[in-house]
Amino acid sequence: MLHFYQAVAQLMEHIRGAKDHDVRFTQPLADKPPFALIDWLDAQPIFPKFYWQSRDTREEVVALGQVYTFTDPAPAYAILGDEQRVWGGRSFDGHTAKNPRCMSSFFFLPQIELIRRDEQWLLAVNINNEPQRTLTALQKLLVEVPTLRSMTAHVTSVEHTPTAANWHDLVEKVLAGITEQQFKKVVLARKTTLTLDAPLSAAQLLKASHAQNHHSFHFLLALDSRHSFMGSTPERLYLRHGQNLETEALAGTIGRGANATQDMELAHWLTHDSKNLNENQLVVEDIIESLAPHAEQIHTQREAQLVRLRKVQHLKKRIDAQLKSGVNGVQLLGALQPTAAVAGLPRQAALAFIAENEPFARGWYAGSMGYFSHAQAEFCVAIRSALVVDKQVQLYAGAGIVPGSMAEHEWQELDKKLSTLLSLITDRLPLGVAS
């Protein structure tokens, strides 16, 4: 096996000698590359860029450059080889007047993939009738990979959309709609815009989050050098291996305690609180209803389990399904996204309320990020996320409004969720944003 830069040279030779039927070349590496993967991602002048680490940490991938791009992912199956994966995501609300820059979805077959599976490393290239373009991309790879600097920018201003007063009005409007049986639950979101005194790269924020926020999927999508969307999310949309599907209901939240005793008390309260248990069960029922047309069997975990993260604790129920023959990853994406955990129930009524009443477009927030191939697919729900543009960071958080919800408590829940990323940028948290 070869070292990293030897592997790059070897793949160049493979491409130069490629036959018409060749679509992909891979080269196992003898050892770990001489750089951190997020540093390497940030250094490369090749777009689009995608970073992925699975929640169990067993797989880590950087995908660079595009052989093909897809705004509708379904046709990708026709050109995919057996070992090829398409990376990207679907936005929550797509192209809207509130957010004209956002696409409904963006997926790409990358030119270059650097992959870690457990302790094994692999460098791969896709050519698919475009060998010269992939060869050019390999030649652009920078040999010198500087270590990302720690974040030093300071927050100069904070703006919440909606404001606290408008949030109170929105919550009351949802509760009135629930009373009138328009819906059972609506997830309202908040965008918090930080203005900094110096530019911040999404890779810097990702690297800091990767080190601090465990039991999470970590992702970054950069379509160009100025705009990047990143996140560290605890929530899986689904994992598919052949006809086996694993998904989950992640809903119901409380903060972490100041000490072990308080932490246990909060956990006990969450696991016995009827409002949070009901909110989680609504998500379970929504997922089962969405999966039913595509599944032969569905099994749901009986008792909700506790998920402890750095800043918050959640309730989670695992859901397993045996899929019907012929169901693929893109069909599952359409069926499951968005779940009641990020939209509400019934889905269409909740989405209509959000579209009409939320004062911003969610864009990639609460959408999905991940990959699909012929044999498998995995997507996370893009919460605990941020859009990074030069000196601005837009942070997002949501809260499920159900009977018994109180606007002030839900606002505080947003603060706790936001702190997953905000606390990495500043330890002097702005007024009104909890740690």
TORKOL-4160 file (C-alpha; in steps of 0.2 Angstrom, whole numbers, padded with zeros to 4 digits, m for minus):
435
<pt num="1" X="0000" Y="0000" Z="0000"/>
<pt num="2" X="0005" Y="0018" Z="m0003"/>
<pt num="3" X="0007" Y="0034" Z="0007"/>
<pt num="4" X="m0005" Y="0048" Z="0003"/>
<pt num="5" X="0005" Y="0058" Z="m0010"/>
<pt num="6" X="0011" Y="0041" Z="m0018"/>
<pt num="7" X="m0008" Y="0036" Z="m0020"/>
<pt num="8" X="m0012" Y="0053" Z="m0028"/>
<pt num="9" X="0002" Y="0049" Z="m0041"/>
<pt num="10" X="m0004" Y="0031" Z="m0043"/>
<pt num="11" X="m0022" Y="0037" Z="m0046"/>
<pt num="12" X="m0016" Y="0049" Z="m0060"/>
<pt num="13" X="m0008" Y="0035" Z="m0069"/>
<pt num="14" X="m0024" Y="0025" Z="m0068"/>
<pt num="15" X="m0034" Y="0039" Z="m0075"/>
<pt num="16" X="m0022" Y="0041" Z="m0089"/>
<pt num="17" X="m0024" Y="0023" Z="m0094"/>
<pt num="18" X="m0042" Y="0022" Z="m0091"/>
<pt num="19" X="m0053" Y="0012" Z="m0102"/>
<pt num="20" X="m0071" Y="0017" Z="m0108"/>
<pt num="21" X="m0079" Y="0006" Z="m0096"/>
<pt num="22" X="m0069" Y="0012" Z="m0081"/>
<pt num="23" X="m0079" Y="0024" Z="m0069"/>
<pt num="24" X="m0070" Y="0023" Z="m0053"/>
<pt num="25" X="m0052" Y="0020" Z="m0046"/>
<pt num="26" X="m0048" Y="0017" Z="m0028"/>
<pt num="27" X="m0031" Y="0016" Z="m0019"/>
<pt num="28" X="m0029" Y="0010" Z="m0001"/>
<pt num="29" X="m0017" Y="0020" Z="0010"/>
<pt num="30" X="m0003" Y="0013" Z="0020"/>
<pt num="31" X="m0006" Y="0024" Z="0035"/>
<pt num="32" X="m0016" Y="0040" Z="0041"/>
<pt num="33" X="m0013" Y="0055" Z="0029"/>
<pt num="34" X="m0001" Y="0068" Z="0036"/>
<pt num="35" X="m0014" Y="0081" Z="0040"/>
<pt num="36" X="m0031" Y="0083" Z="0049"/>
<pt num="37" X="m0045" Y="0079" Z="0037"/>
<pt num="38" X="m0055" Y="0096" Z="0041"/>
<pt num="39" X="m0038" Y="0105" Z="0038"/>
<pt num="40" X="m0036" Y="0096" Z="0021"/>
<pt num="41" X="m0054" Y="0100" Z="0016"/>
<pt num="42" X="m0052" Y="0119" Z="0020"/>
<pt num="43" X="m0036" Y="0120" Z="0010"/>
<pt num="44" X="m0042" Y="0113" Z="m0006"/>
<pt num="45" X="m0047" Y="0125" Z="m0020"/>
<pt num="46" X="m0060" Y="0113" Z="m0027"/>
<pt num="47" X="m0079" Y="0115" Z="m0026"/>
<pt num="48" X="m0091" Y="0109" Z="m0021"/>
<pt num="49" X="m0084" Y="0102" Z="m0005"/>
<pt num="50" X="m0093" Y="0090" Z="0007"/>
<pt num="51" X="m0087" Y="0084" Z="0024"/>
<pt num="52" X="m0096" Y="0069" Z="0033"/>
<pt num="53" X="m0093" Y="0060" Z="0049"/>
<pt num="54" X="m0105" Y="0047" Z="0054"/>
<pt num="55" X="m0113" Y="0048" Z="0072"/>
<pt num="56" X="m0104" Y="0032" Z="0077"/>
<pt num="57" X="m0087" Y="0040" Z="0071"/>
<pt num="58" X="m0083" Y="0025" Z="0061"/>
<pt num="59" X="m0084" Y="0034" Z="0044"/>
<pt num="60" X="m0076" Y="0050" Z="0039"/>
<pt num="61" X="m0076" Y="0057" Z="0021"/>
<pt num="62" X="m0071" Y="0072" Z="0012"/>
<pt num="63" X="m0079" Y="0074" Z="m0006"/>
<pt num="64" X="m0072" Y="0086" Z="m0018"/>
<pt num="65" X="m0076" Y="0092" Z="m0036"/>
<pt num="66" X="m0091" Y="0087" Z="m0047"/>
<pt num="67" X="m0092" Y="0074" Z="m0061"/>
<pt num="68" X="m0111" Y="0077" Z="m0061"/>
<pt num="69" X="m0123" Y="0087" Z="m0051"/>
<pt num="70" X="m0141" Y="0084" Z="m0048"/>
<pt num="71" X="m0155" Y="0096" Z="m0042"/>
<pt num="72" X="m0166" Y="0081" Z="m0043"/>
<pt num="73" X="m0157" Y="0066" Z="m0036"/>
<pt num="74" X="m0168" Y="0052" Z="m0043"/>
<pt num="75" X="m0159" Y="0051" Z="m0060"/>
<pt num="76" X="m0142" Y="0049" Z="m0052"/>
<pt num="77" X="m0145" Y="0030" Z="m0050"/>
<pt num="78" X="m0144" Y="0028" Z="m0069"/>
<pt num="79" X="m0126" Y="0033" Z="m0069"/>
<pt num="80" X="m0120" Y="0026" Z="m0053"/>
<pt num="81" X="m0107" Y="0012" Z="m0052"/>
<pt num="82" X="m0108" Y="m0001" Z="m0038"/>
<pt num="83" X="m0096" Y="0008" Z="m0027"/>
<pt num="84" X="m0100" Y="0026" Z="m0031"/>
<pt num="85" X="m0109" Y="0037" Z="m0019"/>
<pt num="86" X="m0118" Y="0054" Z="m0022"/>
<pt num="87" X="m0116" Y="0067" Z="m0008"/>
<pt num="88" X="m0127" Y="0082" Z="m0004"/>
<pt num="89" X="m0143" Y="0087" Z="0004"/>
<pt num="90" X="m0161" Y="0093" Z="0002"/>
<pt num="91" X="m0166" Y="0110" Z="0010"/>
<pt num="92" X="m0181" Y="0112" Z="0021"/>
<pt num="93" X="m0191" Y="0124" Z="0010"/>
<pt num="94" X="m0181" Y="0126" Z="m0006"/>
<pt num="95" X="m0181" Y="0141" Z="m0017"/>
<pt num="96" X="m0193" Y="0154" Z="m0010"/>
<pt num="97" X="m0195" Y="0173" Z="m0011"/>
<pt num="98" X="m0188" Y="0173" Z="0007"/>
<pt num="99" X="m0172" Y="0165" Z="0002"/>
<pt num="100" X="m0169" Y="0166" Z="m0017"/>
<pt num="101" X="m0152" Y="0158" Z="m0016"/>
<pt num="102" X="m0157" Y="0142" Z="m0009"/>
<pt num="103" X="m0160" Y="0127" Z="m0020"/>
<pt num="104" X="m0173" Y="0113" Z="m0016"/>
<pt num="105" X="m0158" Y="0101" Z="m0016"/>
<pt num="106" X="m0140" Y="0099" Z="m0022"/>
<pt num="107" X="m0132" Y="0082" Z="m0024"/>
<pt num="108" X="m0115" Y="0078" Z="m0033"/>
<pt num="109" X="m0105" Y="0063" Z="m0039"/>
<pt num="110" X="m0088" Y="0069" Z="m0033"/>
<pt num="111" X="m0072" Y="0069" Z="m0042"/>
<pt num="112" X="m0061" Y="0065" Z="m0027"/>
<pt num="113" X="m0065" Y="0056" Z="m0010"/>
<pt num="114" X="m0054" Y="0054" Z="0004"/>
<pt num="115" X="m0062" Y="0041" Z="0016"/>
<pt num="116" X="m0058" Y="0034" Z="0033"/>
<pt num="117" X="m0067" Y="0018" Z="0039"/>
<pt num="118" X="m0062" Y="0014" Z="0056"/>
<pt num="119" X="m0043" Y="0015" Z="0055"/>
<pt num="120" X="m0042" Y="0011" Z="0036"/>
<pt num="121" X="m0040" Y="0025" Z="0024"/>
<pt num="122" X="m0044" Y="0025" Z="0005"/>
<pt num="123" X="m0042" Y="0038" Z="m0009"/>
<pt num="124" X="m0054" Y="0036" Z="m0023"/>
<pt num="125" X="m0058" Y="0045" Z="m0039"/>
<pt num="126" X="m0073" Y="0045" Z="m0050"/>
<pt num="127" X="m0072" Y="0048" Z="m0069"/>
<pt num="128" X="m0088" Y="0043" Z="m0078"/>
<pt num="129" X="m0083" Y="0048" Z="m0095"/>
<pt num="130" X="m0074" Y="0064" Z="m0088"/>
<pt num="131" X="m0056" Y="0057" Z="m0085"/>
<pt num="132" X="m0047" Y="0073" Z="m0090"/>
<pt num="133" X="m0058" Y="0084" Z="m0078"/>
<pt num="134" X="m0054" Y="0072" Z="m0063"/>
<pt num="135" X="m0036" Y="0072" Z="m0068"/>
<pt num="136" X="m0036" Y="0091" Z="m0067"/>
<pt num="137" X="m0044" Y="0091" Z="m0050"/>
<pt num="138" X="m0031" Y="0079" Z="m0043"/>
<pt num="139" X="m0017" Y="0090" Z="m0050"/>
<pt num="140" X="m0025" Y="0105" Z="m0041"/>
<pt num="141" X="m0024" Y="0096" Z="m0024"/>
<pt num="142" X="m0013" Y="0107" Z="m0013"/>
<pt num="143" X="0002" Y="0098" Z="m0005"/>
<pt num="144" X="0005" Y="0110" Z="0009"/>
<pt num="145" X="m0010" Y="0109" Z="0021"/>
<pt num="146" X="m0009" Y="0122" Z="0035"/>
<pt num="147" X="m0017" Y="0119" Z="0052"/>
<pt num="148" X="m0033" Y="0128" Z="0054"/>
<pt num="149" X="m0031" Y="0143" Z="0066"/>
<pt num="150" X="m0042" Y="0143" Z="0082"/>
<pt num="151" X="m0057" Y="0155" Z="0081"/>
<pt num="152" X="m0052" Y="0172" Z="0087"/>
<pt num="153" X="m0066" Y="0183" Z="0080"/>
<pt num="154" X="m0077" Y="0192" Z="0093"/>
<pt num="155" X="m0096" Y="0194" Z="0092"/>
<pt num="156" X="m0101" Y="0213" Z="0089"/>
<pt num="157" X="m0120" Y="0211" Z="0087"/>
<pt num="158" X="m0134" Y="0198" Z="0089"/>
<pt num="159" X="m0150" Y="0198" Z="0080"/>
<pt num="160" X="m0165" Y="0186" Z="0083"/>
<pt num="161" X="m0178" Y="0182" Z="0069"/>
<pt num="162" X="m0191" Y="0182" Z="0076"/>
<pt num="163" X="m0189" Y="0194" Z="0090"/>
<pt num="164" X="m0194" Y="0187" Z="0108"/>
<pt num="165" X="m0210" Y="0197" Z="0107"/>
<pt num="166" X="m0214" Y="0190" Z="0089"/>
<pt num="167" X="m0210" Y="0173" Z="0095"/>
<pt num="168" X="m0223" Y="0174" Z="0109"/>
<pt num="169" X="m0236" Y="0179" Z="0096"/>
<pt num="170" X="m0231" Y="0165" Z="0085"/>
<pt num="171" X="m0232" Y="0152" Z="0099"/>
<pt num="172" X="m0249" Y="0159" Z="0105"/>
<pt num="173" X="m0255" Y="0157" Z="0086"/>
<pt num="174" X="m0250" Y="0139" Z="0085"/>
<pt num="175" X="m0258" Y="0135" Z="0102"/>
<pt num="176" X="m0274" Y="0143" Z="0096"/>
<pt num="177" X="m0273" Y="0132" Z="0080"/>
<pt num="178" X="m0270" Y="0117" Z="0090"/>
<pt num="179" X="m0286" Y="0121" Z="0100"/>
<pt num="180" X="m0295" Y="0123" Z="0084"/>
<pt num="181" X="m0289" Y="0106" Z="0079"/>
<pt num="182" X="m0279" Y="0113" Z="0064"/>
<pt num="183" X="m0264" Y="0103" Z="0069"/>
<pt num="184" X="m0257" Y="0093" Z="0084"/>
<pt num="185" X="m0239" Y="0101" Z="0083"/>
<pt num="186" X="m0229" Y="0114" Z="0074"/>
<pt num="187" X="m0211" Y="0116" Z="0076"/>
<pt num="188" X="m0206" Y="0135" Z="0076"/>
<pt num="189" X="m0188" Y="0140" Z="0072"/>
<pt num="190" X="m0177" Y="0155" Z="0076"/>
<pt num="191" X="m0163" Y="0162" Z="0066"/>
<pt num="192" X="m0149" Y="0170" Z="0076"/>
<pt num="193" X="m0137" Y="0181" Z="0066"/>
<pt num="194" X="m0120" Y="0185" Z="0073"/>
<pt num="195" X="m0110" Y="0198" Z="0066"/>
<pt num="196" X="m0091" Y="0196" Z="0070"/>
<pt num="197" X="m0076" Y="0208" Z="0070"/>
<pt num="198" X="m0066" Y="0197" Z="0058"/>
<pt num="199" X="m0071" Y="0183" Z="0045"/>
<pt num="200" X="m0074" Y="0165" Z="0051"/>
<pt num="201" X="m0072" Y="0150" Z="0041"/>
<pt num="202" X="m0085" Y="0136" Z="0042"/>
<pt num="203" X="m0071" Y="0124" Z="0043"/>
<pt num="204" X="m0064" Y="0132" Z="0059"/>
<pt num="205" X="m0081" Y="0131" Z="0067"/>
<pt num="206" X="m0083" Y="0113" Z="0061"/>
<pt num="207" X="m0066" Y="0108" Z="0068"/>
<pt num="208" X="m0070" Y="0116" Z="0085"/>
<pt num="209" X="m0087" Y="0107" Z="0085"/>
<pt num="210" X="m0080" Y="0091" Z="0080"/>
<pt num="211" X="m0069" Y="0091" Z="0095"/>
<pt num="212" X="m0082" Y="0096" Z="0108"/>
<pt num="213" X="m0099" Y="0089" Z="0102"/>
<pt num="214" X="m0099" Y="0070" Z="0102"/>
<pt num="215" X="m0113" Y="0058" Z="0098"/>
<pt num="216" X="m0117" Y="0068" Z="0083"/>
<pt num="217" X="m0116" Y="0068" Z="0064"/>
<pt num="218" X="m0104" Y="0082" Z="0058"/>
<pt num="219" X="m0106" Y="0089" Z="0040"/>
<pt num="220" X="m0101" Y="0104" Z="0029"/>
<pt num="221" X="m0107" Y="0108" Z="0012"/>
<pt num="222" X="m0098" Y="0122" Z="0003"/>
<pt num="223" X="m0104" Y="0126" Z="m0015"/>
<pt num="224" X="m0092" Y="0141" Z="m0017"/>
<pt num="225" X="m0078" Y="0150" Z="m0007"/>
<pt num="226" X="m0090" Y="0162" Z="0002"/>
<pt num="227" X="m0105" Y="0152" Z="0008"/>
<pt num="228" X="m0104" Y="0136" Z="0018"/>
<pt num="229" X="m0117" Y="0127" Z="0028"/>
<pt num="230" X="m0111" Y="0116" Z="0043"/>
<pt num="231" X="m0118" Y="0107" Z="0058"/>
<pt num="232" X="m0116" Y="0094" Z="0072"/>
<pt num="233" X="m0133" Y="0086" Z="0073"/>
<pt num="234" X="m0138" Y="0072" Z="0085"/>
<pt num="235" X="m0153" Y="0067" Z="0073"/>
<pt num="236" X="m0153" Y="0053" Z="0060"/>
<pt num="237" X="m0166" Y="0054" Z="0046"/>
<pt num="238" X="m0162" Y="0037" Z="0041"/>
<pt num="239" X="m0149" Y="0023" Z="0038"/>
<pt num="240" X="m0153" Y="0010" Z="0024"/>
<pt num="241" X="m0143" Y="m0006" Z="0021"/>
<pt num="242" X="m0151" Y="m0015" Z="0007"/>
<pt num="243" X="m0169" Y="m0018" Z="0012"/>
<pt num="244" X="m0165" Y="m0014" Z="0031"/>
<pt num="245" X="m0170" Y="0003" Z="0037"/>
<pt num="246" X="m0166" Y="0012" Z="0053"/>
<pt num="247" X="m0173" Y="0028" Z="0058"/>
<pt num="248" X="m0178" Y="0037" Z="0075"/>
<pt num="249" X="m0189" Y="0049" Z="0083"/>
<pt num="250" X="m0179" Y="0063" Z="0092"/>
<pt num="251" X="m0190" Y="0075" Z="0101"/>
<pt num="252" X="m0192" Y="0081" Z="0119"/>
<pt num="253" X="m0178" Y="0091" Z="0126"/>
<pt num="254" X="m0170" Y="0098" Z="0143"/>
<pt num="255" X="m0154" Y="0106" Z="0147"/>
<pt num="256" X="m0139" Y="0098" Z="0156"/>
<pt num="257" X="m0137" Y="0101" Z="0174"/>
<pt num="258" X="m0123" Y="0111" Z="0183"/>
<pt num="259" X="m0118" Y="0095" Z="0192"/>
<pt num="260" X="m0121" Y="0076" Z="0191"/>
<pt num="261" X="m0135" Y="0077" Z="0204"/>
<pt num="262" X="m0145" Y="0090" Z="0195"/>
<pt num="263" X="m0141" Y="0082" Z="0178"/>
<pt num="264" X="m0149" Y="0066" Z="0184"/>
<pt num="265" X="m0164" Y="0076" Z="0191"/>
<pt num="266" X="m0167" Y="0084" Z="0174"/>
<pt num="267" X="m0165" Y="0068" Z="0165"/>
<pt num="268" X="m0178" Y="0060" Z="0177"/>
<pt num="269" X="m0190" Y="0074" Z="0174"/>
<pt num="270" X="m0188" Y="0073" Z="0155"/>
<pt num="271" X="m0191" Y="0054" Z="0154"/>
<pt num="272" X="m0207" Y="0056" Z="0165"/>
<pt num="273" X="m0214" Y="0072" Z="0158"/>
<pt num="274" X="m0231" Y="0069" Z="0149"/>
<pt num="275" X="m0228" Y="0084" Z="0137"/>
<pt num="276" X="m0211" Y="0079" Z="0131"/>
<pt num="277" X="m0217" Y="0060" Z="0130"/>
<pt num="278" X="m0232" Y="0065" Z="0120"/>
<pt num="279" X="m0221" Y="0076" Z="0108"/>
<pt num="280" X="m0210" Y="0061" Z="0105"/>
<pt num="281" X="m0224" Y="0049" Z="0102"/>
<pt num="282" X="m0231" Y="0061" Z="0089"/>
<pt num="283" X="m0215" Y="0060" Z="0079"/>
<pt num="284" X="m0215" Y="0041" Z="0080"/>
<pt num="285" X="m0233" Y="0041" Z="0073"/>
<pt num="286" X="m0228" Y="0052" Z="0059"/>
<pt num="287" X="m0213" Y="0042" Z="0054"/>
<pt num="288" X="m0223" Y="0026" Z="0054"/>
<pt num="289" X="m0237" Y="0034" Z="0043"/>
<pt num="290" X="m0224" Y="0040" Z="0031"/>
<pt num="291" X="m0215" Y="0023" Z="0030"/>
<pt num="292" X="m0230" Y="0012" Z="0029"/>
<pt num="293" X="m0232" Y="0013" Z="0010"/>
<pt num="294" X="m0213" Y="0008" Z="0008"/>
<pt num="295" X="m0211" Y="m0005" Z="0021"/>
<pt num="296" X="m0216" Y="m0024" Z="0024"/>
<pt num="297" X="m0213" Y="m0023" Z="0043"/>
<pt num="298" X="m0210" Y="m0009" Z="0055"/>
<pt num="299" X="m0204" Y="m0011" Z="0073"/>
<pt num="300" X="m0203" Y="0003" Z="0086"/>
<pt num="301" X="m0193" Y="0004" Z="0102"/>
<pt num="302" X="m0206" Y="0003" Z="0117"/>
<pt num="303" X="m0198" Y="0015" Z="0129"/>
<pt num="304" X="m0190" Y="0031" Z="0124"/>
<pt num="305" X="m0171" Y="0032" Z="0129"/>
<pt num="306" X="m0161" Y="0046" Z="0135"/>
<pt num="307" X="m0148" Y="0054" Z="0124"/>
<pt num="308" X="m0135" Y="0065" Z="0133"/>
<pt num="309" X="m0126" Y="0078" Z="0123"/>
<pt num="310" X="m0114" Y="0092" Z="0128"/>
<pt num="311" X="m0128" Y="0105" Z="0131"/>
<pt num="312" X="m0144" Y="0096" Z="0131"/>
<pt num="313" X="m0153" Y="0080" Z="0134"/>
<pt num="314" X="m0166" Y="0072" Z="0122"/>
<pt num="315" X="m0179" Y="0058" Z="0121"/>
<pt num="316" X="m0176" Y="0046" Z="0107"/>
<pt num="317" X="m0185" Y="0030" Z="0100"/>
<pt num="318" X="m0177" Y="0019" Z="0087"/>
<pt num="319" X="m0188" Y="0013" Z="0073"/>
<pt num="320" X="m0183" Y="m0001" Z="0062"/>
<pt num="321" X="m0191" Y="m0007" Z="0045"/>
<pt num="322" X="m0190" Y="m0020" Z="0032"/>
<pt num="323" X="m0192" Y="m0011" Z="0016"/>
<pt num="324" X="m0202" Y="m0017" Z="0001"/>
<pt num="325" X="m0192" Y="m0023" Z="m0014"/>
<pt num="326" X="m0187" Y="m0009" Z="m0026"/>
<pt num="327" X="m0188" Y="0005" Z="m0013"/>
<pt num="328" X="m0172" Y="0016" Z="m0014"/>
<pt num="329" X="m0164" Y="0030" Z="m0004"/>
<pt num="330" X="m0171" Y="0045" Z="m0014"/>
<pt num="331" X="m0189" Y="0038" Z="m0012"/>
<pt num="332" X="m0186" Y="0037" Z="0007"/>
<pt num="333" X="m0179" Y="0055" Z="0007"/>
<pt num="334" X="m0195" Y="0061" Z="0000"/>
<pt num="335" X="m0206" Y="0050" Z="0011"/>
<pt num="336" X="m0197" Y="0055" Z="0028"/>
<pt num="337" X="m0192" Y="0073" Z="0026"/>
<pt num="338" X="m0197" Y="0083" Z="0035"/>
<pt num="339" X="m0202" Y="0073" Z="0050"/>
<pt num="340" X="m0214" Y="0080" Z="0064"/>
<pt num="341" X="m0198" Y="0083" Z="0074"/>
<pt num="342" X="m0194" Y="0098" Z="0063"/>
<pt num="343" X="m0210" Y="0102" Z="0054"/>
<pt num="344" X="m0225" Y="0097" Z="0064"/>
<pt num="345" X="m0241" Y="0086" Z="0062"/>
<pt num="346" X="m0251" Y="0084" Z="0051"/>
<pt num="347" X="m0236" Y="0088" Z="0040"/>
<pt num="348" X="m0244" Y="0098" Z="0027"/>
<pt num="349" X="m0254" Y="0109" Z="0039"/>
<pt num="350" X="m0239" Y="0113" Z="0049"/>
<pt num="351" X="m0228" Y="0116" Z="0033"/>
<pt num="352" X="m0242" Y="0129" Z="0027"/>
<pt num="353" X="m0241" Y="0138" Z="0044"/>
<pt num="354" X="m0222" Y="0139" Z="0044"/>
<pt num="355" X="m0222" Y="0145" Z="0026"/>
<pt num="356" X="m0235" Y="0159" Z="0030"/>
<pt num="357" X="m0229" Y="0164" Z="0047"/>
<pt num="358" X="m0211" Y="0161" Z="0050"/>
<pt num="359" X="m0201" Y="0178" Z="0046"/>
<pt num="360" X="m0187" Y="0169" Z="0037"/>
<pt num="361" X="m0184" Y="0155" Z="0025"/>
<pt num="362" X="m0175" Y="0140" Z="0034"/>
<pt num="363" X="m0166" Y="0135" Z="0018"/>
<pt num="364" X="m0154" Y="0120" Z="0022"/>
<pt num="365" X="m0158" Y="0121" Z="0041"/>
<pt num="366" X="m0169" Y="0106" Z="0046"/>
<pt num="367" X="m0166" Y="0099" Z="0029"/>
<pt num="368" X="m0156" Y="0083" Z="0027"/>
<pt num="369" X="m0137" Y="0080" Z="0023"/>
<pt num="370" X="m0129" Y="0064" Z="0018"/>
<pt num="371" X="m0126" Y="0051" Z="0004"/>
<pt num="372" X="m0135" Y="0038" Z="m0006"/>
<pt num="373" X="m0129" Y="0023" Z="m0017"/>
<pt num="374" X="m0137" Y="0008" Z="m0025"/>
<pt num="375" X="m0134" Y="m0003" Z="m0009"/>
<pt num="376" X="m0135" Y="0010" Z="0005"/>
<pt num="377" X="m0139" Y="0027" Z="0011"/>
<pt num="378" X="m0138" Y="0038" Z="0026"/>
<pt num="379" X="m0145" Y="0055" Z="0030"/>
<pt num="380" X="m0145" Y="0066" Z="0045"/>
<pt num="381" X="m0157" Y="0080" Z="0050"/>
<pt num="382" X="m0148" Y="0097" Z="0047"/>
<pt num="383" X="m0151" Y="0104" Z="0065"/>
<pt num="384" X="m0138" Y="0112" Z="0076"/>
<pt num="385" X="m0132" Y="0120" Z="0061"/>
<pt num="386" X="m0125" Y="0137" Z="0054"/>
<pt num="387" X="m0123" Y="0146" Z="0038"/>
<pt num="388" X="m0107" Y="0155" Z="0038"/>
<pt num="389" X="m0104" Y="0170" Z="0026"/>
<pt num="390" X="m0088" Y="0180" Z="0029"/>
<pt num="391" X="m0091" Y="0190" Z="0045"/>
<pt num="392" X="m0108" Y="0183" Z="0048"/>
<pt num="393" X="m0114" Y="0167" Z="0056"/>
<pt num="394" X="m0133" Y="0162" Z="0055"/>
<pt num="395" X="m0137" Y="0150" Z="0069"/>
<pt num="396" X="m0153" Y="0140" Z="0069"/>
<pt num="397" X="m0164" Y="0131" Z="0082"/>
<pt num="398" X="m0182" Y="0125" Z="0083"/>
<pt num="399" X="m0194" Y="0120" Z="0096"/>
<pt num="400" X="m0210" Y="0109" Z="0095"/>
<pt num="401" X="m0225" Y="0118" Z="0100"/>
<pt num="402" X="m0238" Y="0106" Z="0108"/>
<pt num="403" X="m0252" Y="0108" Z="0121"/>
<pt num="404" X="m0244" Y="0114" Z="0137"/>
<pt num="405" X="m0230" Y="0124" Z="0128"/>
<pt num="406" X="m0225" Y="0141" Z="0135"/>
<pt num="407" X="m0217" Y="0154" Z="0124"/>
<pt num="408" X="m0204" Y="0159" Z="0137"/>
<pt num="409" X="m0199" Y="0141" Z="0141"/>
<pt num="410" X="m0198" Y="0137" Z="0122"/>
<pt num="411" X="m0187" Y="0152" Z="0119"/>
<pt num="412" X="m0175" Y="0146" Z="0133"/>
<pt num="413" X="m0175" Y="0129" Z="0124"/>
<pt num="414" X="m0169" Y="0138" Z="0108"/>
<pt num="415" X="m0155" Y="0146" Z="0118"/>
<pt num="416" X="m0149" Y="0129" Z="0125"/>
<pt num="417" X="m0149" Y="0121" Z="0107"/>
<pt num="418" X="m0141" Y="0136" Z="0100"/>
<pt num="419" X="m0127" Y="0135" Z="0112"/>
<pt num="420" X="m0121" Y="0119" Z="0104"/>
<pt num="421" X="m0112" Y="0130" Z="0091"/>
<pt num="422" X="m0113" Y="0147" Z="0099"/>
<pt num="423" X="m0103" Y="0142" Z="0114"/>
<pt num="424" X="m0088" Y="0138" Z="0103"/>
<pt num="425" X="m0088" Y="0155" Z="0095"/>
<pt num="426" X="m0089" Y="0165" Z="0111"/>
<pt num="427" X="m0089" Y="0161" Z="0130"/>
<pt num="428" X="m0096" Y="0178" Z="0134"/>
<pt num="429" X="m0114" Y="0174" Z="0128"/>
<pt num="430" X="m0124" Y="0188" Z="0122"/>
<pt num="431" X="m0139" Y="0194" Z="0133"/>
<pt num="432" X="m0154" Y="0182" Z="0131"/>
<pt num="433" X="m0144" Y="0167" Z="0125"/>
<pt num="434" X="m0142" Y="0154" Z="0138"/>
<pt num="435" X="m0126" Y="0143" Z="0140"/>
